[in-house]
Amino acid sequence: MTIDRPTEYLVCLVRELRRLARDTAWVKFKVNVRRLEEIGEYISALANSAALVGKVFAYMVWGISDRDHAVVGTGFDPNTARFFDC
């Protein structure tokens, strides 16, 4: 299965997820979580929860406020994130 999706598809998906009343077991909105260990824990929990409720996918959406689902952006850069500061 490919993970490449057209930009239009991703924009529509984020709009649809933002319409949810709140986070779910399979959708989390984050702004600036930087600890990679914490991100790993979230991903594991989301994947397990999605499987339990019969969802094929789980989503962690960066740059969306958890409180009101407003687009606020993020300072998190996965390309420069590191596990250790050595």
Sequence and secondary structure as in RCSB ss.txt:
>XXXX:A:sequence
MTIDRPTEYLVCLVRELRRLARDTAWVKFKVNVRRLEEIGEYISALANSAALVGKVFAYMVWGISDRDHAVVGTG
FDPNTARFFDC
>XXXX:A:secstr
      HHHHHHHHHHHHTSSS BTTEEEES    HHHHHHHHHHHHHHHHHTT S  EEEETB TTT  B    
  TTT  S   
